[in-house]
Amino acid sequence: MLADRFVWITGNGKDLKLKTDRNGVYEIYDLPAGKYKVRPEKVAGYKLDSYSDEKKDFVEVDLKPRSHEEVDFDFEIDNSIKGKIIDANGRAVPIVCLELQPAQGKLAPYAYLGTCTKEGGAFEFDEIPTGSYVIAVNKEGKVNGNHPFGRFYYPNKSERVEAAQISIGPGEHQTGLILTAPETLDTVVYSGRVVFEDGKPVPDEFVNFYKDSDVQRVNNYNPDVNTKTDENGEFSIRLVKGTKGYIFGTLITYSGEYEKCTKLENLIKASGNSVPTLETPEVKVDPVTDMGDIELKFSFPSCKRARSD
């Protein structure tokens, strides 16, 4: 609750200045009907909640005759930590997740301070509770082509006890942090196209890679690494050098999604699943060097999508 804070109400010939009580409450009575702007006092180091229009510091109210309006303002802490993740070879690493962990103690129950890098390896944390933190990269330690390194901590330490601590409070914006993986495995890139039986491209669908294992794959939920095709059905997937396995394309569909698609309908029926994930034949890979022109082909032709009324 923000006590003793000013709230301004203007419009309809009025220019009023109110003050919140010890419970953060403000109120006024007997205002004539009309349009008003309600604007709270700014709070250093905080911002209006993310549901508010960032371009406005007020709320517009259309007060009707013999009625009342309630306007609440919620403030969120305004701070951030921004930086970039690179591998040991200096290459930016996209699509790797990291999290802030309290330097001492634990986060509140159900709280989570995590994010993932974008293209160019950039990341950002915001709205961070005041405190001291360490940054953990690839917390689960899963090594694959997207992040060919294990877990490490800012700036480039394998052990948490060696991690640098970052302290942050309201209104603080720390930028330019560089997190460098202490060791990076070599990778290669496999690329190609996913197509239907008639050679037409399959856009915006997944290509999965599973490394060879004695454990039988029972679903497509946890590939070692995956990627999506573009609008031309083309894909590019980075794999850890020397990690043998197989890749295949997938397509999630359902009965009736496409018109006059007999082969597809038969496959859906044979799957015994109302929303099956259909697969292309697997292509065995032994990643030693980059490889292109891989074709992953479904066993049914492209079909016109049915109209949805």
C-alpha positions as CSV (number, residue, x, y, z in Angstrom):
1,M,0.0,0.0,0.0
2,L,1.3,3.4,-1.0
3,A,0.3,5.9,1.7
4,D,0.6,9.7,1.5
5,R,0.8,9.7,-2.3
6,F,-0.8,12.3,-4.5
7,V,-3.5,11.6,-7.1
8,W,-4.6,14.2,-9.6
9,I,-8.1,14.3,-11.2
10,T,-8.5,16.7,-14.0
11,G,-11.3,17.4,-16.6
12,N,-14.8,18.6,-16.9
13,G,-13.7,21.9,-15.5
14,K,-12.1,20.3,-12.4
15,D,-8.4,20.2,-11.3
16,L,-8.2,18.3,-8.0
17,K,-5.3,17.0,-5.9
18,L,-6.0,14.1,-3.6
19,K,-3.8,12.2,-1.1
20,T,-3.9,8.5,-0.3
21,D,-4.5,7.4,3.3
22,R,-2.4,4.9,5.2
23,N,-4.0,2.0,3.2
24,G,-3.2,3.7,-0.1
25,V,-6.9,4.6,-0.6
26,Y,-8.0,7.8,-2.3
27,E,-11.6,8.9,-2.9
28,I,-13.8,11.8,-3.8
29,Y,-17.6,12.3,-4.0
30,D,-20.1,14.5,-5.8
31,L,-18.2,14.9,-9.0
32,P,-20.4,16.0,-11.9
33,A,-20.8,13.5,-14.7
34,G,-18.2,13.8,-17.4
35,K,-14.8,12.7,-18.6
36,Y,-11.7,12.9,-16.4
37,K,-8.1,11.9,-16.3
38,V,-6.8,10.3,-13.1
39,R,-3.0,10.4,-12.7
40,P,-1.0,9.0,-9.7
41,E,2.2,10.4,-8.4
42,K,5.3,8.8,-9.8
43,V,7.2,6.4,-7.5
44,A,11.0,6.4,-7.9
45,G,12.3,3.1,-9.1
46,Y,8.8,1.7,-10.0
47,K,6.5,1.8,-13.0
48,L,2.9,1.3,-13.6
49,D,2.0,-2.3,-14.1
50,S,2.5,-4.0,-17.5
51,Y,-1.3,-3.8,-18.2
52,S,-1.1,-0.1,-18.3
53,D,-0.5,1.9,-21.5
54,E,3.2,2.6,-21.3
55,K,2.7,5.8,-23.2
56,K,0.3,7.2,-20.6
57,D,0.7,8.0,-16.9
58,F,-3.0,8.4,-16.4
59,V,-6.3,6.6,-16.8
60,E,-9.3,8.2,-18.6
61,V,-12.7,7.8,-16.9
62,D,-16.1,8.5,-18.3
63,L,-18.2,9.1,-15.2
64,K,-21.9,8.6,-15.7
65,P,-24.7,10.4,-13.8
66,R,-25.5,8.7,-10.4
67,S,-22.7,6.2,-10.7
68,H,-19.2,5.7,-9.3
69,E,-15.9,4.5,-10.8
70,E,-13.0,2.7,-9.2
71,V,-9.5,3.3,-10.5
72,D,-6.6,1.3,-9.0
73,F,-3.0,1.7,-9.8
74,D,-0.4,-1.1,-9.3
75,F,3.3,-0.3,-9.4
76,E,6.0,-2.8,-10.4
77,I,9.6,-2.5,-9.7
78,D,11.5,-0.9,-12.6
79,N,14.9,-2.5,-13.1
80,S,16.7,-4.8,-15.5
81,I,19.8,-6.9,-16.2
82,K,20.8,-7.2,-19.9
83,G,23.6,-8.9,-21.6
84,K,24.8,-11.5,-24.0
85,I,25.9,-15.2,-24.0
86,I,28.8,-16.3,-26.1
87,D,30.5,-19.7,-26.4
88,A,34.2,-20.3,-25.8
89,N,34.8,-19.5,-29.5
90,G,33.2,-16.0,-29.2
91,R,30.1,-17.0,-31.1
92,A,26.7,-15.6,-29.9
93,V,24.4,-18.4,-28.6
94,P,20.6,-18.0,-29.2
95,I,17.9,-20.2,-27.7
96,V,19.7,-21.0,-24.4
97,C,17.9,-20.5,-21.1
98,L,19.3,-18.9,-18.0
99,E,18.0,-17.9,-14.6
100,L,18.7,-15.6,-11.7
101,Q,19.3,-17.5,-8.4
102,P,19.5,-15.7,-5.0
103,A,23.1,-15.5,-3.9
104,Q,21.8,-16.6,-0.5
105,G,18.5,-18.3,0.4
106,K,15.7,-19.2,-2.0
107,L,13.1,-17.4,-4.0
108,A,9.6,-17.2,-2.7
109,P,7.4,-20.2,-3.4
110,Y,6.3,-20.4,-7.1
111,A,8.6,-17.5,-8.0
112,Y,10.9,-17.9,-11.0
113,L,13.3,-15.5,-12.6
114,G,14.2,-17.0,-15.9
115,T,14.6,-16.0,-19.6
116,C,16.2,-17.3,-22.8
117,T,18.5,-15.7,-25.3
118,K,17.2,-14.3,-28.6
119,E,19.0,-14.2,-32.0
120,G,22.4,-12.6,-31.4
121,G,22.6,-14.2,-27.9
122,A,20.9,-11.3,-26.1
123,F,19.0,-11.7,-22.9
124,E,17.1,-9.5,-20.4
125,F,15.7,-9.9,-16.9
126,D,13.3,-7.3,-15.6
127,E,11.1,-6.5,-12.6
128,I,13.6,-8.2,-10.3
129,P,13.0,-8.2,-6.6
130,T,15.7,-6.3,-4.7
131,G,18.6,-8.5,-3.8
132,S,21.9,-10.2,-4.8
133,Y,21.9,-12.9,-7.4
134,V,24.0,-15.2,-9.5
135,I,23.2,-16.1,-13.1
136,A,23.0,-19.8,-14.0
137,V,23.2,-20.7,-17.7
138,N,21.8,-24.0,-18.9
139,K,20.8,-25.0,-15.4
140,E,19.9,-28.6,-16.3
141,G,23.3,-29.1,-17.9
142,K,21.8,-30.7,-21.1
143,V,24.4,-30.5,-23.9
144,N,23.2,-30.3,-27.5
145,G,23.7,-28.3,-30.7
146,N,21.8,-25.3,-29.4
147,H,24.1,-25.0,-26.3
148,P,27.2,-27.2,-26.8
149,F,28.3,-26.7,-23.2
150,G,27.2,-27.7,-19.7
151,R,25.9,-25.6,-16.9
152,F,28.0,-22.5,-16.0
153,Y,27.6,-19.3,-14.1
154,Y,28.3,-15.6,-14.7
155,P,30.8,-14.6,-16.0
156,N,32.4,-17.9,-17.0
157,K,32.6,-20.2,-14.0
158,S,31.7,-23.9,-13.9
159,E,31.1,-23.9,-10.1
160,R,28.4,-21.8,-8.4
161,V,30.7,-20.9,-5.5
162,E,32.9,-19.1,-8.0
163,A,30.1,-17.1,-9.6
164,A,30.1,-13.3,-9.5
165,Q,27.2,-11.8,-7.5
166,I,25.0,-9.1,-9.0
167,S,23.1,-6.8,-6.7
168,I,20.2,-4.8,-8.0
169,G,17.4,-2.6,-6.6
170,P,14.6,-0.3,-7.8
171,G,15.4,1.9,-10.7
172,E,18.7,0.1,-11.5
173,H,19.4,-1.0,-15.1
174,Q,22.6,-3.0,-15.6
175,T,23.6,-3.6,-19.2
176,G,26.5,-5.0,-21.2
177,L,27.0,-8.2,-19.2
178,I,29.0,-10.9,-21.2
179,L,28.6,-14.5,-20.1
180,T,31.1,-16.8,-21.7
181,A,30.9,-20.6,-21.7
182,P,34.2,-21.9,-20.2
183,E,34.3,-24.8,-22.7
184,T,32.4,-25.4,-25.9
185,L,32.1,-28.6,-27.9
186,D,32.5,-28.5,-31.7
187,T,29.3,-28.4,-33.7
188,V,28.2,-29.0,-37.3
189,V,25.2,-27.8,-39.2
190,Y,22.8,-30.1,-41.0
191,S,20.3,-28.4,-43.4
192,G,17.7,-29.4,-46.0
193,R,14.0,-29.3,-46.7
194,V,10.9,-31.0,-45.4
195,V,8.4,-31.8,-48.2
196,F,5.2,-33.6,-48.9
197,E,5.1,-36.7,-51.2
198,D,4.5,-34.4,-54.2
199,G,7.6,-32.3,-53.4
200,K,5.7,-29.3,-52.1
201,P,7.3,-27.7,-48.9
202,V,6.1,-28.3,-45.4
203,P,6.3,-24.9,-43.6
204,D,6.4,-24.1,-39.9
205,E,6.8,-27.7,-38.6
206,F,9.4,-29.3,-36.4
207,V,12.5,-31.3,-37.3
208,N,13.8,-33.4,-34.4
209,F,17.1,-34.9,-33.6
210,Y,17.6,-37.8,-31.2
211,K,21.0,-39.2,-30.4
212,D,21.5,-43.0,-30.5
213,S,20.4,-44.6,-27.3
214,D,19.5,-48.0,-25.9
215,V,16.2,-46.5,-24.6
216,Q,13.4,-46.8,-27.1
217,R,11.8,-43.5,-28.1
218,V,8.1,-43.5,-27.2
219,N,7.1,-39.9,-28.2
220,N,8.4,-36.7,-29.7
221,Y,8.2,-34.6,-26.6
222,N,11.9,-34.5,-25.6
223,P,14.2,-34.4,-28.6
224,D,17.9,-33.7,-27.9
225,V,17.5,-30.7,-30.1
226,N,14.9,-29.5,-32.7
227,T,14.2,-26.7,-35.1
228,K,11.4,-25.4,-37.3
229,T,11.1,-25.2,-41.0
230,D,10.6,-21.8,-42.7
231,E,8.0,-20.9,-45.2
232,N,9.8,-22.8,-47.9
233,G,10.1,-25.9,-45.8
234,E,13.8,-25.4,-45.2
235,F,15.6,-26.1,-42.0
236,S,19.0,-25.8,-40.4
237,I,19.9,-27.7,-37.2
238,R,23.1,-27.5,-35.2
239,L,24.4,-30.8,-33.8
240,V,27.3,-31.6,-31.5
241,K,30.1,-33.1,-33.6
242,G,30.4,-36.8,-33.4
243,T,27.0,-37.4,-31.7
244,K,25.4,-40.1,-33.8
245,G,21.7,-40.2,-34.1
246,Y,18.8,-39.5,-36.5
247,I,16.6,-36.7,-37.6
248,F,13.1,-36.6,-39.0
249,G,10.3,-34.2,-39.7
250,T,7.0,-34.1,-37.8
251,L,3.5,-32.7,-38.5
252,I,0.7,-32.4,-36.0
253,T,-2.7,-32.7,-37.7
254,Y,-6.3,-34.0,-37.2
255,S,-9.0,-35.6,-39.2
256,G,-10.7,-33.1,-41.5
257,E,-8.0,-30.5,-41.4
258,Y,-7.4,-30.9,-45.1
259,E,-9.8,-31.5,-48.0
260,K,-9.8,-34.8,-50.0
261,C,-6.6,-36.0,-48.5
262,T,-7.2,-39.8,-48.5
263,K,-3.7,-40.9,-47.6
264,L,-3.4,-38.5,-44.7
265,E,-6.8,-39.6,-43.4
266,N,-5.8,-43.2,-43.5
267,L,-2.6,-42.4,-41.6
268,I,-4.6,-40.5,-38.9
269,K,-7.0,-43.4,-38.6
270,A,-4.2,-46.0,-38.3
271,S,-2.5,-43.9,-35.6
272,G,-5.4,-44.4,-33.2
273,N,-5.0,-40.8,-32.1
274,S,-7.4,-38.0,-32.7
275,V,-4.5,-35.5,-33.0
276,P,-1.5,-37.5,-34.1
277,T,2.1,-36.4,-34.7
278,L,3.0,-37.9,-38.1
279,E,6.7,-38.4,-39.0
280,T,8.9,-38.6,-42.1
281,P,11.2,-41.6,-42.4
282,E,14.3,-41.1,-40.2
283,V,17.6,-40.1,-41.6
284,K,20.7,-41.4,-39.8
285,V,23.4,-38.9,-39.1
286,D,27.0,-39.0,-37.9
287,P,27.9,-35.4,-37.5
288,V,31.5,-34.9,-38.6
289,T,31.2,-32.0,-41.0
290,D,28.4,-29.7,-42.2
291,M,25.9,-31.3,-44.5
292,G,23.2,-29.8,-46.7
293,D,20.5,-30.9,-49.2
294,I,18.9,-33.3,-46.8
295,E,15.3,-34.2,-47.8
296,L,12.8,-35.3,-45.3
297,K,9.6,-36.5,-47.1
298,F,6.2,-37.3,-45.8
299,S,4.3,-40.3,-47.3
300,F,1.3,-38.2,-48.3
301,P,0.8,-35.3,-50.7
302,S,0.0,-31.7,-49.9
303,C,-3.7,-31.0,-49.6
304,K,-5.8,-27.9,-49.5
305,R,-6.7,-26.9,-45.9
306,A,-10.4,-27.2,-45.2
307,R,-12.4,-24.1,-44.5
308,S,-13.3,-23.4,-40.9
309,D,-16.7,-21.9,-40.5
